[in-house]
């Protein structure tokens, strides 16, 4: 419940600590006082009412909506509170000063086009040489590196890098559909259709012999066709990659004849696609040699193979009689050799199964086959023991121990409920030897001071003179685990518990004795009371320390009713005055005459509603002071409200006189 203040509060320079603004959620109030603050808990924002109309409020957030400032690319200085300073990050080629960001250039390759802050970066004259151009860039020096003879250009559509062109591509670009000739079919010098003398001169980089007798020419000074000295027709044909026009009319090449070789050097066969026209050698992974003789079969009396032979991309070598050598996946000095033993008495057949896997190897040459099936051998899969383990298993089997008996040792069977008697036996290790002994001997082993073993049963002696102490950090002594008991389980404390839930009882500690749970144990009762209570310290009742001395408490001896009622009865009514303040919507200061004749009075103001109707009777706080006008007898006070009470707002004012100062 809020305490109503009906007048301003003046703190005179004192602080308001731990102030919490009025909490609201979901929406803002429709009415409010000018300057009133609220805190929206659903938004975590403070709002202020800027309207002067108490019935029509206008709320504005004063919290702001910026929760954090994050530095973007090239900036540093993130912050969520306080002052924020963003800084430009310096990096390669960029320097940052107090008022500007600058670019740093080497003034060798790049520089500025001026000296002002508005200058722009440019490539410095002479700052880039040929070695600094990109790999695909064109320069005169790079064009000088083109191999000769040859052609460069671009055969791919669109724009892009230049390419090396084949002579066939150049022919196609020039529209040459048949081999051009420098002479006609009769052997007379002539250019092919579409080729001019000037084009050939340009291609050969020679001058016109008709005008420059010092330069080589395709025609003499008289204009008759001829080659310059030192240039043959065959050289020109090779340069232009064209056929001789004198023989180009025949498009069939035939084998002219055979001649014996003059040496024993290796000879090679070149395969071509056909025997028509100019041919070029062909190679391919799928070429087959078909001699076309004897039904397509190649007959060779003797074949001598040297070097490595490749079969299906795997290297196989016959390195000696009866041995095939496999290179393996890595070409190195280590190979795998496959050989066979000498078959005796009959041929031997070895069949590879239709399976993927590895061939098992034996340490010594086998003299017989393995008759066990793969399924039988697989039963040993996962066994990592040795032959001694197998021998032990056989010896154990020979003892006659059954699987059921072994299961009992393993603990895999459900234990029985048969009673154990003194004569029953158990298996134990006696200094390294396994023995079977009667169960009753266990009781004899554990018998000791205060304990006696009789027929396998341990009994506690009635007289326990030998036991002088019993220490245990979890010791409990009593009737039952959920009955009356003494619990020593807490360090430095002893709990005396009287009920099953463990809460009824007391705990004795080094410096205090207290109930186990709060407000659960009485000290004595109506039938069995303690005699005397001796206290050397203070007495606390419900958390409040009683400071009165014994003598002071004795003053209440004989009091049989409410003390305040008795005190009120002794207080004279002449020391109290009750007045009513009736609001009129305009008056804020009300003067009240109490007639007590002293400024030493206390004033209490209550909400009285409308003459008692809808009264809350809450204490309200207003400004009260001794009147300064016409109050020489100190019989008046002035009660001042912050705003004038309305005509339906009444208040009761109680004025009480202070007793004399003692």
VENKAQUI-V645918 format. One record per residue. N is the residue number from 1. RES is the residue in one small letter. OMEGA is omega in whole degrees, 0 to 359 (none if undefined). Layout:
N,RES,OMEGA  N,RES,OMEGA
//
This chain:
1,x,180  2,x,177  3,x,183  4,x,172  5,x,183  6,x,176  7,x,180  8,x,177  9,x,179  10,x,185  11,x,178  12,x,176  13,x,178  14,x,185  15,x,167  16,x,183  17,x,179  18,x,180  19,x,176  20,x,181  21,x,181  22,x,183  23,x,173  24,x,180  25,x,175  26,x,180  27,x,178  28,x,178  29,x,179  30,x,178  31,x,180  32,x,182  33,x,180  34,x,182  35,x,180  36,x,179  37,x,171  38,x,177  39,x,179  40,x,182  41,x,180  42,x,180  43,x,185  44,x,179  45,x,175  46,x,179  47,x,177  48,x,179  49,x,181  50,x,181  51,x,176  52,x,179  53,x,184  54,x,181  55,x,181  56,x,185  57,x,176  58,x,188  59,x,178  60,x,179  61,x,176  62,x,183  63,x,185  64,x,182  65,x,177  66,x,181  67,x,181  68,x,175  69,x,182  70,x,178  71,x,180  72,x,181  73,x,178  74,x,182  75,x,174  76,x,176  77,x,176  78,x,177  79,x,176  80,x,179  81,x,173  82,x,179  83,x,183  84,x,175  85,x,178  86,x,181  87,x,176  88,x,182  89,x,176  90,x,180  91,x,182  92,x,177  93,x,182  94,x,175  95,x,184  96,x,175  97,x,186  98,x,188  99,x,184  100,x,173  101,x,186  102,x,174  103,x,183  104,x,180  105,x,183  106,x,180  107,x,176  108,x,177  109,x,178  110,x,177  111,x,179  112,x,179  113,x,178  114,x,183  115,x,180  116,x,179  117,x,180  118,x,182  119,x,181  120,x,179  121,x,178  122,x,173  123,x,184  124,x,178  125,x,180  126,x,184  127,x,181  128,x,176  129,x,186  130,x,184  131,x,183  132,x,178  133,x,179  134,x,184  135,x,182  136,x,182  137,x,181  138,x,174  139,x,181  140,x,181  141,x,179  142,x,180  143,x,177  144,x,182  145,x,179  146,x,181  147,x,181  148,x,1  149,x,179  150,x,181  151,x,170  152,x,180  153,x,177  154,x,180  155,x,181  156,x,180  157,x,179  158,x,180  159,x,180  160,x,183  161,x,175  162,x,185  163,x,171  164,x,183  165,x,174  166,x,178  167,x,178  168,x,178  169,x,179  170,x,178  171,x,181  172,x,180  173,x,180  174,x,178  175,x,180  176,x,183  177,x,177  178,x,184  179,x,176  180,x,180  181,x,175  182,x,175  183,x,182  184,x,184  185,x,180  186,x,179  187,x,178  188,x,181  189,x,178  190,x,176  191,x,176  192,x,181  193,x,179  194,x,179  195,x,181  196,x,178  197,x,181  198,x,179  199,x,179  200,x,178  201,x,179  202,x,180  203,x,181  204,x,180  205,x,178  206,x,178  207,x,179  208,x,181  209,x,181  210,x,184  211,x,182  212,x,184  213,x,182  214,x,183  215,x,176  216,x,185  217,x,176  218,x,174  219,x,181  220,x,183  221,x,178  222,x,179  223,x,179  224,x,182  225,x,171  226,x,178  227,x,177  228,x,182  229,x,179  230,x,179  231,x,179  232,x,178  233,x,182  234,x,179  235,x,179  236,x,179  237,x,179  238,x,180  239,x,182  240,x,182  241,x,180  242,x,179  243,x,176  244,x,182  245,x,182  246,x,183  247,x,186  248,x,182  249,x,179  250,x,184  251,x,181  252,x,175  253,x,179  254,x,177  255,x,185  256,x,179  257,x,180  258,x,175  259,x,182  260,x,178  261,x,182  262,x,179  263,x,181  264,x,179  265,x,178  266,x,177  267,x,184  268,x,177  269,x,176  270,x,179  271,x,177  272,x,182  273,x,179  274,x,180  275,x,183  276,x,175  277,x,179  278,x,186  279,x,172  280,x,181  281,x,180  282,x,173  283,x,180  284,x,183  285,x,185  286,x,177  287,x,176  288,x,179  289,x,179  290,x,183  291,x,179  292,x,181  293,x,175  294,x,177  295,x,177  296,x,180  297,x,179  298,x,180  299,x,177  300,x,182  301,x,180  302,x,178  303,x,174  304,x,183  305,x,175  306,x,180  307,x,184  308,x,178  309,x,181  310,x,179  311,x,179  312,x,176  313,x,174  314,x,183  315,x,179  316,x,179  317,x,168  318,x,190  319,x,179  320,x,180  321,x,174  322,x,184  323,x,174  324,x,184  325,x,178  326,x,180  327,x,186  328,x,184  329,x,181  330,x,179  331,x,180  332,x,184  333,x,183  334,x,183  335,x,176  336,x,182  337,x,178  338,x,180  339,x,182  340,x,175  341,x,180  342,x,180  343,x,178  344,x,176  345,x,179  346,x,175  347,x,178  348,x,180  349,x,177  350,x,184  351,x,175  352,x,183  353,x,178  354,x,183  355,x,172  356,x,180  357,x,184  358,x,179  359,x,179  360,x,181  361,x,179  362,x,181  363,x,180  364,x,180  365,x,182  366,x,176  367,x,177  368,x,181  369,x,177  370,x,183  371,x,180  372,x,179  373,x,176  374,x,180  375,x,179  376,x,178  377,x,182  378,x,178  379,x,178  380,x,183  381,x,181  382,x,178  383,x,182  384,x,178  385,x,179  386,x,185  387,x,178  388,x,177  389,x,180  390,x,178  391,x,179  392,x,178  393,x,179  394,x,179  395,x,179  396,x,179  397,x,182  398,x,179  399,x,179  400,x,178  401,x,182  402,x,178  403,x,180  404,x,179  405,x,177  406,x,180  407,x,178  408,x,177  409,x,182  410,x,181  411,x,184  412,x,180  413,x,177  414,x,181  415,x,178  416,x,182  417,x,180  418,x,180  419,x,177  420,x,180  421,x,186  422,x,184  423,x,177  424,x,182  425,x,174  426,x,182  427,x,180  428,x,180  429,x,180  430,x,179  431,x,178  432,x,178  433,x,180  434,x,181  435,x,175  436,x,186  437,x,179  438,x,180  439,x,183  440,x,179  441,x,178  442,x,179  443,x,179  444,x,180  445,x,185  446,x,177  447,x,181  448,x,182  449,x,179  450,x,181  451,x,181  452,x,178  453,x,179  454,x,180  455,x,176  456,x,181  457,x,179  458,x,179  459,x,177  460,x,180  461,x,179  462,x,179  463,x,183  464,x,180  465,x,181  466,x,180  467,x,181  468,x,179  469,x,176  470,x,183  471,x,178  472,x,183  473,x,179  474,x,186  475,x,174  476,x,180  477,x,179  478,x,183  479,x,182  480,x,181  481,x,178  482,x,178  483,x,180  484,x,186  485,x,174  486,x,186  487,x,178  488,x,187  489,x,180  490,x,181  491,x,176  492,x,183  493,x,174  494,x,181  495,x,175  496,x,189  497,x,185  498,x,181  499,x,188  500,x,183  501,x,176  502,x,183  503,x,181  504,x,181  505,x,181  506,x,178  507,x,180  508,x,179  509,x,187  510,x,186  511,x,181  512,x,173  513,x,187  514,x,173  515,x,178  516,x,175  517,x,187  518,x,171  519,x,184  520,x,185  521,x,174  522,x,175  523,x,185  524,x,176  525,x,186  526,x,182  527,x,183  528,x,183  529,x,172  530,x,184  531,x,182  532,x,177  533,x,181  534,x,181  535,x,175  536,x,180  537,x,183  538,x,178  539,x,179  540,x,178  541,x,181  542,x,177  543,x,181  544,x,180  545,x,176  546,x,183  547,x,181  548,x,177  549,x,178  550,x,180  551,x,179  552,x,179  553,x,181  554,x,177  555,x,179  556,x,181  557,x,180  558,x,178  559,x,185  560,x,180  561,x,182  562,x,184  563,x,183  564,x,179  565,x,179  566,x,179  567,x,179  568,x,181  569,x,180  570,x,180  571,x,182  572,x,180  573,x,180  574,x,179  575,x,182  576,x,177  577,x,176  578,x,179  579,x,177  580,x,174  581,x,179  582,x,181  583,x,178  584,x,178  585,x,179  586,x,184  587,x,177  588,x,182  589,x,182  590,x,179  591,x,183  592,x,177  593,x,182  594,x,175  595,x,181  596,x,174  597,x,179  598,x,174  599,x,182  600,x,181  601,x,174  602,x,184  603,x,175  604,x,182  605,x,180  606,x,174  607,x,184  608,x,179  609,x,177  610,x,182  611,x,177  612,x,179  613,x,181  614,x,178  615,x,177  616,x,181  617,x,176  618,x,171  619,x,174  620,x,186  621,x,181  622,x,177  623,x,181  624,x,174  625,x,181  626,x,183  627,x,183  628,x,182  629,x,176  630,x,183  631,x,182  632,x,181  633,x,181  634,x,181  635,x,184  636,x,169  637,x,177  638,x,178  639,x,185  640,x,177  641,x,177  642,x,175  643,x,187  644,x,174  645,x,181  646,x,183  647,x,179  648,x,180  649,x,179  650,x,181  651,x,174  652,x,182  653,x,177  654,x,178  655,x,182  656,x,180  657,x,176  658,x,173  659,x,181  660,x,180  661,x,182  662,x,none
//
